[in-house]
Amino acid sequence: MSFNKVAVIGGAGTMGIGIVQTVAQAGIEVLLFETKMEVGEKGKARLNKTLQKLVEKGKISEEKKQDIIDKIVLCDNYQDMADVDLVIEAVYENIQLKKDIFKQLDEIVKPETILATNTSALSVTEIASAAKRPERVIGLHFFNPVPVMKLVELVMGLATSEETYQAGVDFCKQIGKESIRAKDTPGFLVNYLQIPLLVGAVAAYESGLASAEDIDKACVLGMNHPIGPLALLDLIGLDTALDVYNVMYEGTQDLRFWPRTLLNRMVQAGHLGRKSGQGFFKY
C-alpha cells in the first residue's frame, strides 16, 4: 500500500511535529491538525527554524527544506481529513481523549483509511473500541526524536487485521523507518525492556549510590548506550515518563515499573527536563 496523504492530530506537539517532519521529508502531503490554528502555525514555524539549522549545517539543501515545508498543510477541522489515507493521533496520554478523537474520525474518514495512535503505553484495543472499524486501528509508536530514531513499533490491538498490519509495515518503509510487531500489552515491547533500567537509574540516584553524571557515564561507557538513562529521561520529559510508568504499573502491578518517589517530587516541582530547563541536569 502506498500513502499519498497523511494527517497528524496534535501535530504541533513534541512527538507530533517530529512525525509531521518525517512524513513530509518522505514526500508525502501531511495535514498538521490542531484545534487552534495559531498552535499549528507556531509548530510549523518552530519546524522551519529546525530545518534552517539543518540547512546551515549542510545536512539538507534549501530546496529540500522548502519542499518539506510545502508538503505541510495546517488544519483545525476534522472534515479536512476526509480523504486521507492514514491518520496518526499524537495527543497527550489520556485514554478518553483518544477514544473521543477516534469516534469522531470514524464518522468522517473514508472506509479504507487507517487510524493509528502514537500512544506509548495505553491500550490500542481500548482506543479502537471507540471506532466502528477496530480492524483498521493500529498503534504506530514512534520514538523521540522522531526524525532521528529509526524504529516504529506496530502495536496490534485485539481486532487489528493483518491487512492493517501490512499497511503499517508499508508506511514505515515509505518514510524510511524500520518496524517491529508488538502485542497490545502495557508499554508494548521497547518500554517493557527499557523502563526497568530507567527506574533503576532513578533509584540509584535517589539512594545516593552515585551522581547523575556517573550513573549516565556507567551506561554510556560501560553498556555502550548512546545516551545515559537520566539524560534520556530529561529528553523524554519527566512528566511524560511518569505518565507511562503509572500506566504500566497499574496495568501489570510489576514493581519494575513502579515510579520512584523522587520522580514524582521532581514533576511536582516542575523539574521536567529539557523542556523546563531543569531535570536531573540543567539546560
KADA-V426441 format. One record per backbone hydrogen bond with DSSP energy under -1.0 kcal/mol. CO is the residue of the C=O (numbers start at 0). NH is the residue of the N-H. If there is no record, write none. Layout:
co->CO nh->NH
co->CO nh->NH
//
This chain:
co->3 nh->28
co->4 nh->84
co->4 nh->85
co->5 nh->30
co->6 nh->87
co->7 nh->32
co->8 nh->89
co->9 nh->12
co->12 nh->16
co->14 nh->18
co->15 nh->19
co->16 nh->20
co->17 nh->21
co->18 nh->22
co->19 nh->23
co->20 nh->24
co->21 nh->25
co->22 nh->27
co->23 nh->26
co->28 nh->5
co->29 nh->72
co->30 nh->7
co->31 nh->74
co->32 nh->9
co->32 nh->10
co->35 nh->38
co->35 nh->39
co->36 nh->40
co->37 nh->41
co->38 nh->42
co->39 nh->43
co->40 nh->44
co->41 nh->45
co->42 nh->46
co->43 nh->47
co->44 nh->48
co->45 nh->49
co->46 nh->50
co->47 nh->51
co->48 nh->52
co->49 nh->53
co->50 nh->54
co->51 nh->55
co->52 nh->56
co->53 nh->58
co->54 nh->57
co->60 nh->64
co->61 nh->65
co->62 nh->66
co->63 nh->67
co->64 nh->68
co->65 nh->69
co->66 nh->70
co->68 nh->71
co->70 nh->29
co->72 nh->31
co->74 nh->33
co->76 nh->79
co->77 nh->80
co->78 nh->81
co->80 nh->83
co->81 nh->109
co->84 nh->113
co->85 nh->6
co->86 nh->115
co->87 nh->8
co->88 nh->117
co->91 nh->93
co->93 nh->97
co->94 nh->98
co->95 nh->99
co->96 nh->100
co->97 nh->101
co->98 nh->102
co->99 nh->103
co->100 nh->104
co->101 nh->105
co->104 nh->107
co->104 nh->108
co->109 nh->112
co->113 nh->86
co->114 nh->137
co->115 nh->88
co->116 nh->139
co->122 nh->126
co->123 nh->127
co->124 nh->128
co->126 nh->129
co->127 nh->130
co->132 nh->135
co->133 nh->136
co->134 nh->160
co->135 nh->114
co->137 nh->116
co->138 nh->154
co->140 nh->152
co->144 nh->147
co->144 nh->148
co->149 nh->177
co->151 nh->179
co->152 nh->140
co->153 nh->181
co->154 nh->138
co->160 nh->164
co->161 nh->165
co->162 nh->166
co->163 nh->167
co->164 nh->168
co->165 nh->169
co->166 nh->170
co->167 nh->171
co->168 nh->172
co->169 nh->173
co->170 nh->174
co->171 nh->176
co->172 nh->175
co->177 nh->151
co->179 nh->153
co->181 nh->155
co->182 nh->184
co->184 nh->187
co->186 nh->190
co->188 nh->192
co->189 nh->193
co->190 nh->194
co->193 nh->197
co->194 nh->198
co->195 nh->199
co->196 nh->200
co->197 nh->201
co->198 nh->202
co->199 nh->203
co->200 nh->204
co->201 nh->205
co->202 nh->206
co->203 nh->208
co->204 nh->207
co->210 nh->214
co->211 nh->215
co->212 nh->216
co->213 nh->217
co->214 nh->218
co->215 nh->219
co->216 nh->220
co->217 nh->221
co->218 nh->224
co->227 nh->231
co->228 nh->232
co->229 nh->233
co->230 nh->234
co->231 nh->235
co->232 nh->236
co->233 nh->273
co->236 nh->240
co->237 nh->241
co->238 nh->242
co->239 nh->243
co->240 nh->244
co->241 nh->245
co->242 nh->246
co->243 nh->247
co->244 nh->248
co->245 nh->249
co->246 nh->250
co->247 nh->251
co->248 nh->252
co->253 nh->256
co->254 nh->257
co->259 nh->263
co->260 nh->264
co->261 nh->265
co->262 nh->266
co->263 nh->267
co->264 nh->268
co->265 nh->270
co->266 nh->269
co->269 nh->271
co->271 nh->237
co->272 nh->275
co->272 nh->276
co->272 nh->277
co->276 nh->282
co->277 nh->272
co->280 nh->278
//
